[in-house]
Amino acid sequence: MTAPHMPSETASQAASQTAPGAPSRPASRPVPRRIRKRAVGLGLVLGLAVCAVTPLNNLYYGATPLGGGHFPLAPFFLLAWLTLLAAGLGRLARGRAVLSGTDLLVCWMLMVVVSGVAHTGLARTFFINLTAPLHFASEGNQWNAVLAPLLPKGWYPTDPEAVETLYSGLAGGYTMGWGQVLAAIPWAAWAGPLAVWGVFIGLCYFVLLCLTNLFARQWISNERMNFPLLRLPEMLTDAVDQGGLAAFLTDRFLLSGLLVSVLLHTINGIGFYDPSVPQIPTLILAGPYFPKTGLFSGFTKLKIYFYPAFVGFAYLTARQISLSFWVFFLGGGLFYGFLELIGQQVPSSALGVTFGPTLTTPEETQMLGAYGVFFLFLLWLARHHLWETARDAARFRLRPADEAEWVGAPTSLWGLFLGGAALTAWSVSFGMPLFQAVLLLGTFFMVMLVASRIICQGGIAYFTLTAAPTDGLLAFLGSGFLSRMALLMAAVMQKMLFVDLRESLLPSLFHAAKVGEGRRPKPLYLAAILVALGLAVVVSFAAMLAVCHKYGLRDLQVDWETQTVSSTYENVQRLIEAPAGANKVIIGYTILGAAVMFALVVAYQRFYWWPIHPIGYLTMYSSAMRIMWFSFFLGWLCNHLTLRYGGIVLMKRVRLLFVGLILGDFLMGGVFALIGLWTGQSYLVLPN
């Protein structure tokens, strides 16, 4: 069922789906929709190459992340140059497409799906998570006495020497070649834990694939949801198929936007390497201009960032959604000041022990209730589709796949149940009680689904959770609800895949489903994704181990990784030593968040004139919005003004200026990433 507010998004969505430069294209040229093996092979090779280089680039050189966020740098940088290469080869081959637009889009999508696995999506904290209880245990923190007896057998390496080598590096590792390093890694010590966690990761990825396929038809076909992060790649590849790439790249609006990004980063990049060259400010500290007490005290740390690419994505996002992002962010600051004004401000210590990655104040726990209500809203929107799917699955009517699906939805529903049951059995086999495992895993995937909706519909290239999935369970049920081993297992499993969502897999899978809409053959596309994910895990783990053994974890830039993993185990220890009951403060704010979200959903559904989208409320306290709120304000303002005073025609023309901002930012990001690999230090075009 399509929400009543969909018409208000139609103008921006329709404009974004109309390819640029339409009048100059040959209208009769057919658009290739067939997925070819060459696209799959090229995507696999390039994607795995990105996985192999990412640990060295990100953790040793500290350069611009190659696979960061949900519009990763390296895949798009490669897509841009492949597009030019494909157009050139097409001219040489007299019109025969060596690489069609579909080939390029599928190749890019495979790179996107796997690029996050090598960093925050999985490998970034994986080995620190497995070794922290052994390496950081001391007489002072008493981990050996409190945590060591609870560590599930098989989860952790048991060879202290192998763990020490991971942190110190191999003797003479700096002078060894990469082949020598790989050969010298004590694989026997790591084989057991990698096999155990490989089962967990594989089952989680399988469940995420099933979840994607289950909701793909609803989001893509039924709701016709806009996917702002796909607009630019689709424009590029569509221009290749239509023979209008030259017209697209030479459009004066696009070149204007491109020039803004190129000049900005050229000047600032030179200033980074030569401090005598003044830089153009892209960060304004607005906090000092606000009072430390009163209604505006919530803005004392306000920062205004300018990232051209994020302004471009905001312009391509539906106006109702981009408006809601910055309005709710500013509303969160005002709410903080309002609480102080009426004397109801609760100290941060009232939070107790939490696992939220950015959770700092009690009022931020509104998100726990908001996520729950919005998840129910997603189910309600999909109720007809889910009921039909469940009925067919119960009768074993495994219908053919829809245009947006890889396999029939009833098949994916059975896969979801079987995969969830296997994950539950895996958790129970290591000591977690059955009911606790079901509730915990259900919470994990619920949060992932809501976060994916925010990212895909909101066009958020950089996203972080406010509260962790376990925070809600602990607040309502207390830590005593979980056994001591289950508490430890829950925290470690959550840290593996379900809390650091900067490069999470599920949004990329939904993007992949949208890219595959109407394209054939579906089995080849699905098989490519499965193979890519399996190989990406292997390559990413091998690359991470190689970098750690060559240089030693101590000499890598892993301060954030070490701190977040250590705090996870410290929080588990605190709850084991001093169990906490239900937290009335968090429960109160959670109920408030649920009530606000319910009101927003009702208003969104019932009133056509309602200007605010409920998704904005979910990002109110996200650290990502602290960086992007001003970009969404600028993008919304420009979108609103062009549509109001120039109509669809002007909006479509000016849109290419914002496309140029994105294109220029990511091209310059790729250039400086290459410079960083050569010089050992990199000017950061995008957030690290």
Helices and strands as residue ranges (DSSP letters): H 6-17, G 22-24, H 37-55, I 56-60, H 73-92, H 101-115, G 116-118, H 123-135, H 143-146, G 148-150, H 160-168, G 173-175, H 178-184, H 187-216, I 217-222, G 228-230, H 231-242, H 245-249, H 252-273, E 283-285, G 287-289, G 297-299, E 303-305, H 308-316, H 319-341, G 348-351, G 362-365, H 366-381, H 383-394, H 409-429, H 434-458, H 469-477, G 479-481, H 484-497, H 505-515, H 522-551, G 553-555, H 559-577, H 584-606, H 615-618, H 623-679
